[in-house]
């Protein structure tokens, strides 16, 4: 099970997380987020795969961040088109996020299947993520169009439910944790993350 820790913005915290058994680190480049990373950091020592999270950003700005932060993945968390996602695949691996509301139509994902590397399913919020709320995970039971990461409201008590989904659906590749593992926005409780890793891995 791949584990992504998202919304990192403080160097000491990043260095601590670099030493534990996570797979992906997420950096949010959306300036309306409380976890917006507004400093240039040297990422050459980071052993984990690096994910840049963008919301309706221009191609040129994303390309700059890919270069400056040595990003392995770009996560498109807004209303980006399939064409935009496909263009980005020339520069970086792409995760396309979908914000799941009660009325979300999973058929929308069909047009993105061939123009990204992974899907991510998060809970719908006006602030484009980081809400700490779960959507109805049972809706993913039969989803088999593309490998995906699960996000939204995951906490230390979610392990059994996540494992149940994984047992029923091989397309669940991993999970994305964020606000439920924080001391404050952008600062993760490393001890808590470690406890979770021991349960999920």
Residue pairs with C-beta under 8 A, 6 or more apart in sequence:
1 162
1 166
1 173
1 174
1 175
1 200
1 201
2 23
2 24
2 149
2 173
2 174
2 175
3 21
3 22
3 23
3 24
3 174
3 175
3 177
3 196
3 197
3 200
3 201
4 22
4 23
4 24
4 25
4 26
4 51
4 149
4 174
4 175
4 176
4 177
5 17
5 22
5 24
5 25
5 26
5 177
5 178
5 181
5 188
5 193
6 25
6 26
6 28
6 35
6 51
6 53
6 151
6 176
6 177
6 178
7 26
7 28
7 33
7 35
7 130
7 178
7 179
7 182
7 185
7 186
7 188
8 14
8 17
8 25
8 26
8 27
8 35
8 37
8 186
8 188
9 27
9 28
9 35
9 36
9 37
9 38
9 39
9 186
9 187
10 186
10 187
11 39
11 41
13 186
13 187
13 188
13 190
14 25
14 41
14 46
16 190
17 25
17 48
17 188
17 190
17 193
18 25
18 45
18 46
18 47
18 48
20 190
20 193
20 194
20 197
21 197
21 201
22 48
22 193
22 197
23 48
23 49
23 174
24 48
24 49
24 50
24 51
24 72
24 73
24 174
24 176
25 46
25 48
25 49
25 50
25 51
26 51
26 52
26 53
26 75
26 176
26 178
27 37
27 50
27 51
27 52
27 53
27 69
27 71
28 35
28 36
28 37
28 53
29 36
29 37
29 52
29 53
29 54
29 57
29 61
29 65
30 36
30 53
30 54
30 55
30 57
30 77
30 128
31 38
32 55
32 127
32 128
33 127
33 128
33 129
33 130
34 130
34 185
34 186
35 130
35 178
35 185
35 186
37 186
40 68
41 69
43 50
43 69
43 70
44 70
49 72
49 73
50 69
50 70
50 71
50 72
50 73
51 71
51 72
51 73
51 74
51 75
51 95
52 62
52 65
52 66
52 69
52 71
52 73
52 74
52 75
53 75
53 77
53 129
54 61
54 62
54 65
54 74
54 75
54 76
54 77
54 78
55 77
55 78
55 128
56 78
56 79
56 80
57 78
59 84
59 87
59 88
62 74
62 88
62 91
63 91
65 71
66 74
66 91
66 92
71 92
72 92
72 93
73 92
73 93
73 94
73 95
73 117
73 118
74 88
74 91
74 92
74 93
74 94
74 95
75 94
75 95
75 96
75 97
75 120
76 84
76 85
76 88
76 94
76 95
76 96
76 97
76 116
77 97
77 99
77 120
77 122
77 128
77 129
78 128
80 96
82 111
82 112
82 115
83 115
85 94
85 96
85 112
85 115
85 116
86 114
86 115
88 94
89 115
89 116
89 117
93 117
93 118
94 115
94 116
94 117
94 118
95 116
95 117
95 118
95 119
95 120
95 149
96 112
96 115
96 116
96 118
96 119
96 120
97 119
97 120
97 121
97 122
97 129
97 151
98 104
98 108
98 109
98 119
98 120
98 121
98 122
99 122
99 123
99 124
99 125
99 128
99 129
100 121
100 122
100 123
100 124
100 135
100 136
100 139
100 152
101 124
101 135
102 136
104 124
104 135
104 139
106 139
106 143
109 119
109 145
109 146
110 145
112 119
113 145
113 146
116 146
118 146
118 147
118 148
118 149
118 173
119 145
119 146
119 147
119 148
119 149
120 148
120 149
120 150
120 151
120 176
121 135
121 140
121 148
121 149
121 150
121 151
121 152
122 129
122 135
122 151
122 152
122 176
123 129
123 131
123 133
123 134
123 135
123 151
123 152
123 153
124 135
125 131
125 133
129 151
129 152
129 178
130 178
130 179
130 185
131 152
131 153
131 179
132 153
132 178
132 179
132 180
133 152
133 153
134 152
134 153
134 154
135 152
135 153
137 150
137 161
137 165
140 148
140 150
140 165
140 169
140 172
141 165
141 168
141 169
142 169
143 169
143 171
144 169
144 171
145 171
146 171
147 171
147 172
147 173
148 171
148 172
148 173
149 173
149 174
149 175
149 176
150 162
150 165
150 172
150 174
150 175
150 176
151 175
151 176
151 177
151 178
153 180
154 162
154 175
154 176
154 177
154 178
154 180
155 180
155 181
156 180
156 181
156 192
156 195
156 196
156 199
159 196
159 199
159 200
162 172
162 175
162 200
163 200
165 172
166 172
175 200
177 193
177 196
179 185
181 188
181 189
181 192
181 193
181 196
182 188
182 189
183 189
